[in-house]
Every structure is written in structure tokens, then in C-alpha cells.
Amino acid sequence: MPDRILIVDDDLQTLKLIGLMLEEKGYEISVASSGAQALELVEQDLPDLIILDVMMPEMDGYEVARQLRANPETAPIPILMFTAKGGVDDKVTGFEAGADDFLTKPAHPAELASRVKVLLSRSAKPAAAKPGKSGRIISFIGVKGGVGTTTLALNTAVAMSQVLDGSAVLLAETRPGQGSLGLMFQLSQTQGLNNLLSRGQDLSRQNVEAELVRHETGLYLLLASPFPNPFGVDAPPEVFETLARTLTRTAEYALLDLGNGLSSANKRLLATSDHIVVCLEPQHVPVALAQQMLQELHGLGLGAMRTSVVMNNRTPSSLQISWQVVQQTLQKEVVMISPAPELAYQANEERLSMVQFQPDSMIAGQFRKLGEDLLALVGSMPEHVE
């Protein structure tokens, strides 16, 4: 569903020009030629963004913004003030009235479109689980470091966001001080996990949503800092469990990148998971570790029905154990991801997942199939997916 934008301006030419430009960008547009009309339209149908002129008769844009912010239902709507009044005092008044951004007329269409896109991405929220029903948690855990757990979790999440509405999927790094997605995508807001863990048990849905970063795919990210700090590292295991349970109220599907190893925190997270993906590579040591991890998971009451095994192939076949031997050793079906070192390198250089970089590639298809299979396993397979 396209984002809905209300344009408020008493200049009909401005309404027409801005409206046509944003419609071409795929937005759904409604218009108002006065402040009173704007408030009436907002009351009938809440838009996702309001572009608001200041200089209008009877009720100026400042007063419109104040009334919108005074109403709890309309207060969260982002407001972009777009006006010829570009002085410092005008901007200060606009921000004090409740504007989120301020753009002076005339402005280049590309700049206006960019401001709109940024405001919408900041205000967007993930699709929460339906009332009375918790969201689903799928956890990804490696048998050791370096087997591609984060790559697997990321590409599966992107593939799932393509199968579903992108706002339904959230990918969370739960490894404080060991985050990598922020570095990969060159994102600055990498303190989300640590900020939440520092709250202890005070983890509301609103607190979680405030720390999320929306990726260009529509996927939501909860990022861990790549630098250790005392909050994340020392958080007790029960706080991780509280976080996981809050995520089930925050998004329809929360995918967790647990890193590797059955730490106390990871055990708490795994216990709250609807399904677990164990990641390994076709080498003797990872296969032996996978065998041990599956036994430990079974001992924790996390049996075969709640676990899948995915094997990342990243080396030539002559240097690895065959898929059949791994399955026989683990006595469990193993999903294989084909080796694609060049694709992985090129995608990383472009700051993209492999599924984004080459969506028609064989490996992108494998990740989509894995995503669809996981949706089926957690009992939420969309009807339109075969």
C-alpha cells in the first residue's frame, strides 16, 4: 500500500505541481487549500505525512501544526513545512509548533522528494503482531564463528520481506559489542541493542520501535554496536528473554542473529523461539560441533521439529564434506546454500545483501525458498506463496 501524503497550500498551482511530482514517485496524494480543510481531512483519514504551507488565510500553518500535535491521534504524523518564509525566526517558530522538517520555496523537486522519503522512513513502524496473537521468532545460531550466520540471517530476512510485506519482518542482532550489519550498510544508529539492554526489564514496544532502523528493502533492523560496552556485555540473560518477548509484540516476524554458542543469553533467546536455524559449513569440525549442538538443544527441550540445519558452502567441493555425508552424520535433513564467493564479495562492496544484488540468481532463489519454508514451519505461510 503506497504512503499517503496530504498537501496543504492555498496556492492551487503549488498543490498541482507538488501533487503530480509525488504521484509519479508512487505516493497517494490528497490536498487541502486551507488549514480548516486540512484538519477535517486528517480527522477523516490519517495520512502518513503532511506537507504544510505556512502563509494561509484564517489559519496559518503554525496553528495547524499546533492543533495536530495537541491531538494524540494526529500527533505522530510527520510534518514538512514547505513555505516561502525561510528566515531563522520562521524556522524556529515552525519547529516549536511541531514541524519535523522545514523546506523553503522554491525547492528542487529532488530535494523535496528526498525530504519526504527520509521523514516517512523515520516515522514508519513495523507491522505489529495481530491483537491477541504474538509474532513469530526465528533464531539463527552458528556452531562456531565464521560459518556465515549473519549472512544467512540477513539474506533470509530480505528474502522473507520480499515474500511478505517488508514491514512485517525485523532482523535483530543480539550480540552486544559484535554487531556487523551497521558496518556493512554504513549505518550510524548502531546502539539500538545496547540502548535497550541498558533499560533492564523496562522494555516496552515503544522503546523497541524507537531503536529500529528501516532498511531500503523495508526490512527493520535492531543493530548491535561493533564496539563492546559495559551495558550490552553485562546484561543478565533474563533481559534478553524480555527483549525477545517484546519483539513478538513489535513485529509479525522477528529474526534473531544469535552469533554462535549456547551462552546463557542464547539459551533464553532460543527458548522463546518458534524455530531455530543451526548454521554450519561442510568441514569436519563444524559438523562435529553441529552434532553436539543438536544434542544440547534436544536436552533443552528444543527438539527436531523446532530446528533446521543449513549448510553454507563457501569453498570448492574438493575441499569440503559432501552434503550427503553431513546429513548422514547429523541424522537430519540439511538445507544447502550453494557457494557464491564472488557474488558475496560484490554484494558486500555495494553494501547490499546477495538477494538484493542479484535477485534472479540461483542463490537468491535458495534464500527465498528457505524463507518460504521457514514461514511454513512457524505456521504462517501466506496463501499467495506456493
KEKE-3310 file (N, C-alpha, C; in steps of 0.2 Angstrom, whole numbers, plus 5000, padded with zeros to 4 digits):
npx = (5004:5003:5012:5003:5000:4996:4994:4995:4990:4987:4989:4984:4992:5004:4999:4995:5007:5016:5009:5007:5021:5024:5015:5020:5031:5025:5017:5002:4990:4982:4974:4973:4966:4966:4969:4958:4951:4961:4963:4950:4951:4961:4956:4946:4954:4969:4984:5000:5010:5012:5013:5015:5010:5014:5009:4994:4976:4965:4969:4985:4999:5007:4998:4990:4999:5001:4988:4987:4998:4993:4983:4981:4979:4983:4996:5008:5010:5021:5027:5031:5036:5033:5037:5038:5043:5058:5066:5077:5070:5057:5059:5062:5050:5042:5047:5045:5031:5029:5034:5043:5052:5059:5057:5062:5053:5057:5060:5071:5064:5069:5075:5064:5058:5067:5067:5054:5055:5064:5058:5046:5053:5058:5047:5040:5033:5036:5026:5015:5012:4996:4982:4980:4988:5004:5019:5031:5046:5061:5076:5094:5108:5125:5137:5150:5161:5162:5155:5146:5134:5127:5127:5118:5106:5103:5101:5091:5081:5079:5074:5062:5056:5053:5044:5034:5024:5036:5037:5034:5044:5057:5074:5086:5101:5108:5120:5129:5141:5147:5142:5138:5131:5128:5140:5142:5131:5134:5128:5123:5116:5119:5118:5106:5103:5111:5106:5093:5096:5102:5091:5086:5073:5063:5056:5047:5036:5036:5048:5057:5053:5058:5071:5074:5080:5076:5078:5082:5076:5064:5064:5066:5079:5087:5101:5117:5131:5147:5157:5162:5153:5150:5136:5129:5137:5136:5123:5110:5104:5090:5086:5088:5078:5067:5068:5066:5053:5046:5049:5040:5028:5031:5034:5028:5036:5051:5067:5082:5099:5110:5123:5136:5137:5131:5127:5122:5113:5109:5103:5091:5085:5084:5074:5063:5060:5051:5056:5072:5087:5101:5117:5130:5146:5153:5164:5175:5176:5166:5154:5155:5153:5141:5133:5135:5129:5115:5112:5113:5103:5092:5092:5088:5075:5071:5067:5068:5058:5058:5069:5081:5093:5106:5118:5131:5140:5155:5167:5177:5171:5180:5186:5178:5166:5154:5137:5128:5135:5136:5122:5120:5128:5123:5110:5099:5089:5097:5098:5105:5116:5122:5139:5145:5156:5161:5149:5145:5156:5155:5142:5144:5153:5145:5137:5125:5114:5115:5104:5097:5107:5109:5095:5089:5097:5103:5107:5099:5087:5088:5088:5076:5068:5071:5067:5053:5050:5053:5043:5032:5035:5034:5021:5014:5012:5010:4995:4997:5009:5017)
npy = (4994:5011:5025:5038:5055:5071:5087:5103:5119:5136:5140:5135:5131:5127:5116:5108:5105:5100:5089:5081:5078:5070:5060:5054:5048:5037:5039:5041:5054:5068:5083:5100:5116:5125:5128:5124:5115:5105:5100:5094:5084:5076:5071:5063:5053:5047:5053:5048:5057:5075:5089:5105:5122:5138:5152:5155:5160:5165:5153:5149:5139:5137:5136:5126:5115:5115:5112:5099:5092:5093:5084:5067:5057:5062:5067:5059:5061:5064:5081:5091:5107:5118:5132:5149:5157:5159:5163:5163:5165:5161:5147:5143:5146:5137:5124:5124:5124:5111:5106:5094:5095:5107:5116:5128:5137:5142:5125:5112:5098:5086:5087:5090:5077:5069:5074:5070:5056:5053:5057:5049:5037:5038:5039:5027:5012:4995:4981:4976:4962:4953:4958:4949:4939:4933:4938:4929:4921:4918:4910:4912:4903:4900:4886:4888:4903:4912:4904:4910:4915:4927:4932:4922:4924:4938:4938:4928:4935:4947:4940:4935:4947:4951:4941:4943:4958:4970:4977:4968:4961:4959:4961:4956:4960:4951:4951:4959:4972:4965:4968:4968:4972:4986:4991:4985:4990:5004:5011:5023:5022:5012:5008:5003:4990:4989:5001:4996:4985:4991:4996:4987:4977:4986:4987:4991:4990:5002:5008:4999:5001:5013:5012:5005:5003:5007:4998:5000:4990:4989:4981:4980:4984:4980:4985:4980:4987:4987:4989:4984:4987:4992:4990:4981:4970:4965:4963:4954:4937:4936:4948:4948:4938:4945:4955:4948:4943:4955:4959:4950:4957:4967:4965:4956:4945:4941:4940:4933:4936:4926:4924:4914:4898:4892:4901:4908:4919:4916:4904:4908:4916:4906:4898:4905:4905:4902:4894:4887:4890:4881:4885:4879:4875:4864:4856:4846:4849:4860:4851:4841:4850:4854:4842:4840:4852:4850:4840:4846:4855:4847:4842:4853:4854:4858:4851:4841:4846:4859:4864:4868:4864:4872:4872:4882:4883:4888:4885:4877:4861:4851:4853:4850:4842:4831:4835:4824:4816:4824:4825:4812:4810:4819:4814:4821:4831:4842:4858:4866:4879:4886:4888:4905:4914:4925:4933:4936:4944:4955:4959:4964:4974:4983:4987:4979:4965:4948:4944:4956:4961:4952:4948:4938:4927:4910:4908:4918:4913:4901:4907:4913:4902:4895:4905:4904:4891:4892:4900:4892:4882:4889:4890:4901:4903:4913:4914:4916:4911:4898)
npz = (5000:4995:5003:5011:5007:5013:5006:5010:5005:5000:4987:4972:4961:4966:4974:4963:4956:4966:4969:4958:4955:4967:4965:4954:4960:4966:4977:4987:4985:4993:4994:5002:5003:5014:5031:5040:5032:5030:5043:5045:5034:5039:5051:5046:5039:5043:5036:5031:5030:5031:5021:5023:5021:5027:5026:5025:5023:5037:5045:5049:5045:5056:5066:5062:5064:5077:5082:5077:5084:5097:5097:5102:5093:5080:5083:5080:5067:5054:5049:5036:5034:5021:5013:5008:5018:5025:5035:5050:5062:5057:5055:5067:5074:5067:5070:5084:5084:5080:5068:5059:5049:5038:5023:5011:4999:4982:4979:4974:4965:4967:4980:4988:4986:4992:5005:5009:5008:5018:5030:5030:5031:5044:5052:5050:5055:5061:5055:5067:5077:5076:5086:5101:5096:5096:5088:5077:5081:5074:5076:5072:5073:5075:5074:5077:5076:5061:5051:5043:5049:5051:5038:5032:5040:5037:5023:5022:5029:5021:5009:5015:5017:5005:5000:5009:5015:5017:5029:5039:5044:5055:5058:5070:5079:5091:5098:5108:5106:5096:5083:5066:5055:5054:5051:5038:5031:5032:5042:5055:5067:5078:5091:5095:5101:5113:5119:5122:5131:5141:5148:5156:5163:5158:5145:5133:5119:5113:5116:5110:5096:5094:5093:5081:5065:5048:5034:5016:5009:5016:5027:5044:5056:5071:5078:5084:5092:5085:5094:5110:5125:5142:5145:5136:5136:5150:5152:5161:5158:5158:5154:5140:5137:5140:5130:5119:5120:5120:5106:5100:5101:5093:5080:5066:5062:5069:5066:5073:5075:5083:5084:5089:5098:5114:5125:5141:5138:5125:5127:5133:5123:5113:5119:5118:5105:5090:5080:5076:5067:5063:5059:5049:5041:5028:5034:5044:5058:5061:5058:5068:5079:5076:5078:5091:5096:5092:5100:5112:5111:5110:5123:5130:5127:5115:5102:5087:5078:5080:5075:5061:5050:5041:5029:5024:5010:5006:5000:4987:4981:4982:4993:5004:5015:5009:5005:5007:5016:5027:5031:5034:5045:5054:5055:5051:5040:5029:5024:5009:5005:4990:4985:4983:4982:4974:4971:4984:4988:4979:4982:4995:4993:4987:4997:4999:5002:4996:4990:4986:4977:4966:4962:4954:4954:4956:4970:4977:4974:4982:4995:4995:4995:5007:5015:5013:5017:5030:5035:5033:5042:5054:5054:5047:5033:5019:5009:4996:4993:4985)
capx = (5000:5008:5011:4998:5003:4992:4997:4991:4993:4981:4991:4982:4997:5008:4996:4995:5014:5019:5005:5009:5028:5024:5011:5025:5035:5021:5013:4994:4990:4976:4975:4968:4968:4965:4970:4952:4950:4967:4961:4945:4953:4965:4951:4943:4958:4975:4989:5007:5014:5008:5017:5011:5012:5013:5005:4987:4972:4961:4973:4991:5002:5009:4992:4988:5004:5000:4982:4989:5002:4989:4978:4985:4979:4987:5002:5014:5011:5027:5025:5036:5033:5036:5035:5042:5046:5063:5071:5078:5064:5051:5060:5061:5043:5039:5049:5041:5024:5028:5036:5048:5057:5057:5060:5060:5051:5056:5065:5071:5059:5073:5076:5058:5056:5072:5065:5048:5057:5068:5053:5042:5056:5059:5041:5037:5034:5035:5019:5015:5008:4989:4980:4979:4992:5011:5023:5035:5053:5066:5083:5099:5114:5131:5140:5156:5161:5165:5152:5141:5127:5124:5125:5112:5101:5102:5098:5084:5076:5077:5070:5056:5052:5050:5038:5028:5025:5043:5036:5032:5050:5063:5081:5089:5107:5108:5127:5132:5148:5149:5137:5142:5126:5129:5146:5141:5127:5136:5123:5126:5112:5121:5117:5100:5103:5114:5102:5088:5098:5103:5085:5084:5066:5059:5057:5040:5036:5038:5055:5060:5052:5062:5078:5074:5082:5072:5082:5079:5071:5058:5066:5068:5085:5089:5108:5122:5137:5153:5162:5160:5152:5148:5129:5127:5140:5135:5116:5108:5101:5083:5084:5087:5072:5062:5068:5063:5046:5044:5049:5034:5023:5033:5034:5025:5041:5057:5073:5087:5106:5112:5130:5137:5137:5125:5128:5116:5108:5107:5098:5085:5083:5081:5068:5057:5060:5046:5060:5079:5091:5108:5121:5137:5149:5154:5170:5174:5175:5159:5150:5155:5150:5133:5131:5135:5124:5109:5110:5111:5096:5087:5092:5084:5068:5071:5068:5069:5053:5059:5076:5083:5101:5108:5125:5134:5145:5159:5174:5177:5168:5185:5189:5173:5162:5148:5130:5125:5139:5134:5115:5120:5132:5118:5104:5094:5089:5101:5097:5112:5116:5127:5145:5145:5161:5161:5143:5145:5161:5152:5136:5147:5156:5140:5133:5119:5113:5116:5097:5096:5112:5107:5088:5087:5102:5102:5107:5094:5081:5088:5086:5069:5065:5072:5062:5046:5050:5053:5036:5028:5037:5031:5013:5012:5014:5005:4991:4999:5016:5016)
capy = (5000:5017:5030:5043:5062:5077:5093:5109:5125:5139:5141:5129:5129:5123:5109:5103:5104:5095:5083:5077:5076:5065:5054:5050:5044:5032:5041:5043:5061:5071:5090:5104:5123:5129:5124:5120:5109:5100:5097:5090:5078:5072:5068:5058:5048:5049:5052:5046:5063:5081:5094:5111:5129:5142:5158:5154:5165:5162:5149:5148:5133:5136:5134:5119:5111:5115:5108:5092:5090:5093:5078:5061:5053:5065:5070:5056:5062:5069:5087:5095:5114:5120:5139:5155:5161:5155:5166:5159:5165:5157:5140:5142:5145:5131:5118:5125:5122:5104:5103:5089:5097:5114:5117:5134:5138:5136:5120:5107:5093:5080:5089:5089:5070:5066:5075:5066:5049:5052:5058:5043:5031:5039:5038:5021:5007:4988:4978:4973:4956:4955:4958:4943:4934:4935:4937:4923:4922:4913:4912:4909:4902:4896:4881:4892:4909:4912:4900:4914:4915:4934:4932:4918:4928:4944:4936:4925:4941:4951:4936:4935:4953:4951:4937:4946:4965:4971:4980:4963:4957:4963:4957:4959:4957:4950:4950:4966:4973:4961:4970:4969:4975:4993:4992:4983:4995:5010:5015:5026:5021:5005:5007:5001:4984:4991:5005:4993:4981:4995:4998:4981:4975:4991:4986:4992:4990:5009:5008:4995:5004:5020:5010:5002:5007:5004:4997:5002:4984:4989:4977:4983:4982:4981:4984:4980:4991:4983:4990:4982:4992:4988:4988:4975:4964:4963:4962:4947:4933:4937:4954:4945:4935:4950:4958:4943:4943:4962:4958:4947:4962:4973:4963:4949:4940:4944:4935:4935:4934:4925:4923:4907:4896:4891:4905:4908:4923:4912:4899:4911:4918:4900:4895:4909:4905:4897:4890:4888:4888:4880:4886:4876:4874:4857:4854:4841:4852:4862:4846:4838:4854:4854:4836:4842:4857:4847:4836:4850:4858:4842:4842:4859:4853:4861:4845:4841:4849:4866:4866:4866:4864:4875:4872:4887:4881:4894:4883:4872:4855:4846:4854:4850:4836:4831:4836:4818:4814:4829:4823:4805:4811:4823:4811:4826:4834:4848:4863:4868:4885:4885:4893:4910:4919:4932:4936:4938:4949:4960:4962:4967:4980:4988:4987:4975:4958:4945:4944:4962:4962:4948:4945:4932:4922:4904:4908:4922:4908:4897:4910:4914:4895:4894:4909:4901:4885:4894:4903:4886:4879:4893:4890:4907:4903:4917:4910:4918:4908:4891)
capz = (5000:4995:5008:5009:5009:5012:5004:5012:5002:4997:4981:4968:4957:4971:4975:4957:4954:4971:4969:4952:4956:4971:4962:4950:4964:4969:4983:4986:4987:4994:4995:5006:5002:5020:5037:5042:5027:5032:5050:5043:5031:5044:5056:5042:5036:5045:5031:5033:5030:5029:5018:5026:5019:5032:5025:5023:5027:5043:5050:5046:5045:5063:5071:5060:5067:5085:5083:5076:5089:5103:5097:5102:5087:5075:5085:5077:5059:5052:5046:5032:5032:5014:5013:5006:5024:5026:5040:5055:5066:5054:5056:5075:5076:5064:5074:5090:5083:5079:5062:5059:5044:5035:5017:5009:4992:4978:4981:4968:4966:4970:4987:4991:4986:4997:5012:5010:5009:5025:5035:5030:5034:5051:5056:5048:5061:5058:5056:5074:5078:5076:5093:5103:5093:5096:5082:5077:5082:5071:5078:5068:5078:5072:5078:5078:5072:5054:5047:5039:5052:5049:5030:5032:5043:5033:5016:5023:5031:5015:5005:5018:5017:4998:5000:5013:5016:5020:5036:5044:5046:5059:5060:5076:5081:5099:5100:5110:5105:5090:5078:5059:5049:5054:5047:5031:5027:5033:5046:5060:5073:5079:5098:5097:5106:5119:5122:5125:5136:5147:5151:5160:5161:5156:5138:5130:5112:5110:5117:5104:5090:5094:5092:5075:5058:5042:5028:5010:5007:5020:5032:5050:5059:5078:5077:5089:5091:5084:5100:5117:5131:5149:5146:5132:5138:5156:5153:5163:5152:5158:5150:5133:5136:5140:5124:5114:5121:5117:5099:5097:5101:5089:5073:5064:5061:5071:5065:5078:5074:5089:5083:5090:5105:5118:5131:5145:5135:5119:5129:5135:5117:5110:5122:5116:5098:5087:5076:5076:5062:5065:5053:5049:5035:5027:5037:5050:5065:5061:5058:5074:5083:5075:5081:5099:5097:5091:5106:5118:5110:5112:5130:5132:5125:5108:5098:5079:5075:5081:5072:5055:5049:5035:5027:5020:5006:5004:4997:4982:4983:4983:5000:5009:5016:5004:5008:5009:5022:5033:5033:5037:5051:5059:5055:5050:5034:5029:5018:5007:5001:4986:4986:4978:4985:4970:4972:4991:4988:4975:4986:5001:4991:4985:5003:4998:5003:4989:4987:4983:4972:4961:4964:4949:4954:4960:4977:4979:4974:4988:5001:4995:4996:5014:5019:5012:5021:5037:5036:5033:5048:5060:5054:5045:5026:5016:5004:4989:4991:4984)
cpx = (5004:5007:5007:5000:4997:4996:4993:4994:4987:4983:4989:4987:5002:5005:4996:5002:5017:5015:5007:5016:5028:5020:5016:5030:5031:5017:5006:4993:4983:4978:4970:4971:4967:4967:4964:4951:4955:4965:4955:4947:4957:4961:4948:4947:4965:4980:4996:5012:5010:5014:5013:5014:5011:5008:4999:4982:4968:4965:4979:4994:5005:5003:4989:4992:5002:4994:4983:4993:4998:4984:4982:4985:4983:4994:5008:5015:5016:5024:5031:5033:5037:5033:5040:5045:5052:5068:5072:5073:5058:5052:5059:5054:5040:5041:5046:5034:5023:5031:5042:5054:5054:5061:5057:5058:5055:5061:5065:5067:5063:5074:5070:5056:5061:5069:5059:5050:5060:5062:5048:5046:5058:5053:5038:5038:5033:5028:5019:5011:5001:4987:4978:4983:4999:5014:5028:5042:5057:5073:5088:5105:5119:5134:5147:5156:5164:5161:5146:5134:5124:5122:5119:5106:5098:5098:5091:5079:5074:5073:5063:5052:5050:5044:5032:5029:5032:5042:5035:5038:5055:5068:5084:5096:5107:5115:5130:5139:5151:5145:5141:5137:5127:5135:5145:5137:5128:5131:5126:5123:5114:5121:5111:5099:5105:5110:5096:5090:5100:5097:5083:5077:5061:5059:5050:5041:5038:5045:5059:5059:5057:5069:5079:5076:5079:5077:5079:5074:5065:5059:5068:5074:5085:5097:5112:5128:5142:5158:5159:5159:5149:5140:5127:5130:5138:5127:5114:5104:5093:5081:5084:5081:5066:5062:5065:5056:5043:5044:5043:5028:5025:5033:5031:5030:5048:5062:5079:5094:5109:5120:5131:5138:5131:5126:5121:5110:5105:5102:5091:5081:5080:5075:5062:5056:5054:5050:5067:5083:5098:5112:5128:5140:5152:5162:5170:5173:5168:5153:5149:5152:5143:5130:5130:5129:5116:5107:5109:5104:5090:5086:5088:5077:5066:5072:5068:5064:5054:5066:5077:5090:5102:5115:5127:5140:5149:5166:5172:5175:5174:5188:5184:5170:5156:5142:5127:5128:5137:5127:5116:5123:5127:5112:5098:5095:5093:5100:5104:5111:5123:5133:5144:5149:5161:5155:5143:5150:5158:5146:5139:5150:5151:5135:5126:5119:5114:5109:5095:5101:5110:5100:5086:5092:5100:5102:5102:5088:5082:5086:5079:5065:5065:5067:5055:5045:5049:5046:5031:5029:5034:5023:5010:5013:5008:5002:4994:5006:5015:5022)
cpy = (5006:5021:5036:5050:5067:5083:5099:5115:5129:5141:5135:5127:5125:5116:5105:5101:5098:5088:5078:5074:5070:5059:5050:5046:5038:5033:5042:5050:5064:5079:5094:5111:5127:5125:5121:5114:5103:5096:5092:5084:5073:5068:5062:5052:5050:5048:5050:5052:5069:5086:5101:5118:5133:5148:5156:5158:5161:5158:5147:5141:5131:5133:5127:5114:5110:5111:5100:5089:5089:5087:5072:5057:5056:5067:5066:5057:5066:5075:5090:5102:5116:5127:5144:5158:5156:5158:5161:5159:5161:5150:5139:5141:5139:5125:5118:5123:5115:5102:5099:5091:5104:5115:5124:5134:5143:5131:5115:5101:5087:5081:5087:5081:5067:5067:5071:5059:5048:5053:5052:5037:5032:5037:5031:5016:5000:4986:4974:4966:4958:4954:4951:4937:4937:4934:4931:4925:4916:4915:4908:4909:4898:4891:4884:4898:4908:4907:4903:4914:4922:4934:4928:4922:4934:4942:4933:4931:4945:4947:4936:4941:4954:4947:4940:4954:4966:4973:4975:4960:4962:4958:4960:4956:4957:4949:4957:4966:4969:4962:4970:4972:4982:4995:4991:4988:5002:5014:5017:5024:5013:5004:5005:4995:4986:4996:5002:4988:4985:4997:4992:4978:4980:4992:4986:4991:4997:5010:5004:4998:5010:5018:5006:5006:5003:5004:4999:4996:4985:4985:4982:4980:4984:4980:4984:4983:4986:4984:4988:4988:4989:4986:4982:4969:4961:4962:4955:4943:4934:4943:4952:4942:4940:4954:4954:4943:4950:4962:4955:4951:4967:4971:4957:4944:4944:4938:4937:4932:4933:4924:4916:4905:4896:4895:4906:4913:4920:4907:4902:4913:4912:4897:4899:4909:4900:4892:4892:4886:4887:4880:4883:4877:4867:4855:4850:4844:4855:4857:4843:4843:4855:4848:4837:4847:4854:4843:4840:4853:4853:4841:4848:4859:4856:4855:4847:4846:4857:4868:4864:4867:4867:4875:4877:4884:4887:4892:4878:4865:4850:4847:4853:4843:4836:4832:4829:4815:4818:4826:4816:4806:4814:4819:4816:4829:4841:4852:4866:4874:4885:4890:4898:4916:4926:4936:4939:4944:4956:4964:4966:4974:4985:4989:4985:4968:4955:4945:4950:4963:4959:4944:4939:4927:4916:4905:4913:4917:4904:4900:4911:4907:4894:4899:4907:4895:4887:4897:4897:4883:4882:4893:4897:4908:4907:4912:4911:4914:4901:4887)
cpz = (5000:5001:5006:5012:5008:5011:5006:5010:4999:4990:4976:4964:4960:4972:4969:4956:4959:4970:4963:4953:4961:4969:4958:4954:4968:4975:4982:4989:4988:4996:4999:5004:5008:5026:5040:5038:5029:5038:5049:5040:5035:5049:5052:5040:5038:5039:5035:5034:5028:5027:5019:5024:5026:5031:5021:5027:5032:5048:5046:5048:5052:5067:5069:5064:5074:5086:5082:5081:5096:5103:5097:5096:5081:5076:5082:5070:5058:5048:5043:5031:5026:5013:5011:5012:5026:5031:5046:5060:5064:5056:5063:5077:5073:5068:5081:5090:5082:5072:5063:5054:5041:5029:5014:5001:4989:4980:4975:4970:4969:4978:4991:4992:4992:5004:5014:5012:5016:5030:5036:5033:5041:5055:5055:5054:5058:5059:5062:5073:5079:5084:5095:5101:5093:5089:5083:5077:5078:5072:5074:5073:5074:5076:5080:5074:5065:5049:5043:5042:5050:5042:5029:5034:5039:5026:5017:5025:5025:5010:5008:5017:5009:4997:5004:5012:5020:5027:5041:5046:5049:5059:5065:5078:5089:5102:5102:5109:5099:5084:5071:5054:5049:5050:5039:5028:5028:5037:5052:5067:5075:5087:5100:5102:5112:5123:5126:5131:5142:5151:5156:5158:5159:5148:5135:5122:5109:5111:5111:5098:5089:5092:5085:5069:5053:5037:5022:5007:5011:5026:5038:5054:5066:5078:5084:5088:5090:5090:5107:5121:5137:5149:5142:5135:5145:5157:5155:5158:5152:5154:5142:5132:5136:5133:5119:5114:5119:5109:5096:5097:5096:5082:5072:5064:5064:5070:5069:5076:5081:5089:5084:5097:5109:5125:5135:5141:5129:5121:5130:5128:5113:5113:5120:5109:5095:5083:5076:5070:5064:5059:5054:5042:5034:5028:5043:5057:5066:5062:5065:5079:5082:5078:5088:5100:5097:5097:5112:5117:5112:5119:5133:5130:5119:5103:5090:5076:5075:5078:5065:5054:5042:5034:5022:5016:5003:5001:4992:4985:4985:4990:5005:5009:5011:5008:5011:5016:5028:5035:5037:5044:5057:5060:5055:5043:5034:5023:5016:5003:4997:4987:4981:4981:4981:4971:4979:4992:4985:4979:4992:4999:4989:4991:5003:5001:4996:4986:4983:4977:4966:4962:4960:4949:4957:4967:4980:4979:4980:4994:5001:4997:5004:5018:5019:5017:5028:5039:5037:5040:5054:5059:5051:5037:5023:5011:4997:4987:4991:4987)
residu = (MET:PRO:ASP:ARG:ILE:LEU:ILE:VAL:ASP:ASP:ASP:LEU:GLN:THR:LEU:LYS:LEU:ILE:GLY:LEU:MET:LEU:GLU:GLU:LYS:GLY:TYR:GLU:ILE:SER:VAL:ALA:SER:SER:GLY:ALA:GLN:ALA:LEU:GLU:LEU:VAL:GLU:GLN:ASP:LEU:PRO:ASP:LEU:ILE:ILE:LEU:ASP:VAL:MET:MET:PRO:GLU:MET:ASP:GLY:TYR:GLU:VAL:ALA:ARG:GLN:LEU:ARG:ALA:ASN:PRO:GLU:THR:ALA:PRO:ILE:PRO:ILE:LEU:MET:PHE:THR:ALA:LYS:GLY:GLY:VAL:ASP:ASP:LYS:VAL:THR:GLY:PHE:GLU:ALA:GLY:ALA:ASP:ASP:PHE:LEU:THR:LYS:PRO:ALA:HIS:PRO:ALA:GLU:LEU:ALA:SER:ARG:VAL:LYS:VAL:LEU:LEU:SER:ARG:SER:ALA:LYS:PRO:ALA:ALA:ALA:LYS:PRO:GLY:LYS:SER:GLY:ARG:ILE:ILE:SER:PHE:ILE:GLY:VAL:LYS:GLY:GLY:VAL:GLY:THR:THR:THR:LEU:ALA:LEU:ASN:THR:ALA:VAL:ALA:MET:SER:GLN:VAL:LEU:ASP:GLY:SER:ALA:VAL:LEU:LEU:ALA:GLU:THR:ARG:PRO:GLY:GLN:GLY:SER:LEU:GLY:LEU:MET:PHE:GLN:LEU:SER:GLN:THR:GLN:GLY:LEU:ASN:ASN:LEU:LEU:SER:ARG:GLY:GLN:ASP:LEU:SER:ARG:GLN:ASN:VAL:GLU:ALA:GLU:LEU:VAL:ARG:HIS:GLU:THR:GLY:LEU:TYR:LEU:LEU:LEU:ALA:SER:PRO:PHE:PRO:ASN:PRO:PHE:GLY:VAL:ASP:ALA:PRO:PRO:GLU:VAL:PHE:GLU:THR:LEU:ALA:ARG:THR:LEU:THR:ARG:THR:ALA:GLU:TYR:ALA:LEU:LEU:ASP:LEU:GLY:ASN:GLY:LEU:SER:SER:ALA:ASN:LYS:ARG:LEU:LEU:ALA:THR:SER:ASP:HIS:ILE:VAL:VAL:CYS:LEU:GLU:PRO:GLN:HIS:VAL:PRO:VAL:ALA:LEU:ALA:GLN:GLN:MET:LEU:GLN:GLU:LEU:HIS:GLY:LEU:GLY:LEU:GLY:ALA:MET:ARG:THR:SER:VAL:VAL:MET:ASN:ASN:ARG:THR:PRO:SER:SER:LEU:GLN:ILE:SER:TRP:GLN:VAL:VAL:GLN:GLN:THR:LEU:GLN:LYS:GLU:VAL:VAL:MET:ILE:SER:PRO:ALA:PRO:GLU:LEU:ALA:TYR:GLN:ALA:ASN:GLU:GLU:ARG:LEU:SER:MET:VAL:GLN:PHE:GLN:PRO:ASP:SER:MET:ILE:ALA:GLY:GLN:PHE:ARG:LYS:LEU:GLY:GLU:ASP:LEU:LEU:ALA:LEU:VAL:GLY:SER:MET:PRO:GLU:HIS:VAL:GLU)
# end
